[in-house]
Amino acid sequence: EVQLVESGGGLVKPGGSLRLSCAASGFTFSSYSMNWVRQAPGKGLEWVSSISSSSSYIYYADSVKGRFTISRDNAKNSLYLQMNSLRAEDTAVYYCASRSLQLRGAFDIWGQGTMVTVSS
Amino acid sequence: DIQMTQSPSSVSASVGDRVTITCRASQGISSWLAWYQQKPGKAPKLLIYAASSLQSGVPSRFSGSGSGTDFTLTISSLQPEDFATYYCQQANSFLQGFTFGPGTKVDIK
């Protein structure tokens, strides 16, 4: 079965850090660029970061640049998001998603999401 | 960055109605446009890619059209399971960010 499973969310104080993980199975993870997308409570979807299949290209939304770091380990079929200097406005469900060039860049596989709450 | 807008922000409709949602990009994105459906508490689901191609397993009552800056998603005959929020997304460029539209909520009239 093709799936992505996120983990690592939780409650953290402002200024704190958290590392999210995303485990992939059922497809050739190393062939896909991967992404993090978040959704604040009651709000829309916000693209956060992308990493190419070989980690050669990495991009961030301006809202997280300098605070978040995306990485991947193709040997472990895993994607990561290191989140530092967390703010209340980072509170959201974080989804990992694969991007398919065969589908004109659409995000075709999504995880179930992991909740991050930044609060004192 | 490319900005995406959607209209309407919400629509009330009945089962069997035809529903059309529009999406506009702030600059041309050719056909690098995707549509997603999201139900409460669930992850988004890909419906349409390349502006008009139906993702495998998605009912044929969903269709997409457009190119460049203006796009539409049409549900030809709304079904009870279609009540959800729909998002467009520019899927073209890492450099511009894969921006999502603000969403259109389709609810029961």
Contacts between the chains, C-beta under 8 A, distances in Angstrom:
chain1	res1	chain2	res2	distance
A	35	B	98	6.8
A	37	B	44	7.9
A	37	B	100	7.8
A	44	B	87	6.7
A	44	B	100	6.2
A	44	B	101	7.7
A	44	B	102	5.2
A	44	B	103	4.6
A	45	B	36	7.7
A	45	B	38	7.6
A	45	B	44	6.5
A	45	B	87	5.6
A	45	B	89	7.7
A	45	B	100	4.3
A	45	B	103	7.4
A	46	B	100	6.9
A	47	B	89	7.9
A	47	B	97	5.5
A	47	B	98	4.5
A	47	B	99	6.3
A	47	B	100	6.5
A	50	B	94	5.6
A	50	B	98	6.8
A	52	B	94	7.7
A	57	B	94	6.0
A	59	B	94	4.7
A	59	B	95	7.0
A	59	B	97	7.0
A	61	B	97	5.9
A	62	B	1	7.8
A	95	B	43	5.8
A	95	B	44	7.5
A	99	B	91	7.4
A	99	B	98	7.6
A	100	B	49	7.7
A	103	B	34	7.7
A	103	B	46	7.4
A	103	B	49	4.1
A	103	B	50	6.9
A	103	B	53	7.5
A	103	B	55	7.3
A	104	B	31	6.5
A	104	B	32	5.7
A	104	B	34	7.5
A	104	B	49	5.2
A	104	B	50	3.7
A	104	B	51	7.8
A	104	B	53	7.4
A	104	B	91	6.1
A	105	B	32	5.4
A	105	B	34	7.3
A	105	B	49	7.8
A	105	B	91	3.3
A	105	B	92	6.2
A	105	B	98	7.6
A	106	B	34	3.9
A	106	B	46	5.5
A	106	B	49	3.8
A	106	B	50	7.6
A	106	B	55	7.7
A	106	B	89	7.6
A	106	B	91	5.3
A	107	B	34	7.0
A	107	B	36	7.6
A	107	B	44	7.6
A	107	B	46	6.6
A	107	B	89	7.3
A	107	B	91	7.6
A	107	B	98	7.5
A	108	B	46	5.2
A	108	B	49	7.6
A	108	B	55	7.2
A	110	B	43	4.1
A	110	B	44	5.8
A	110	B	45	7.4
A	111	B	43	6.6
A	112	B	43	5.8
A	113	B	43	5.8
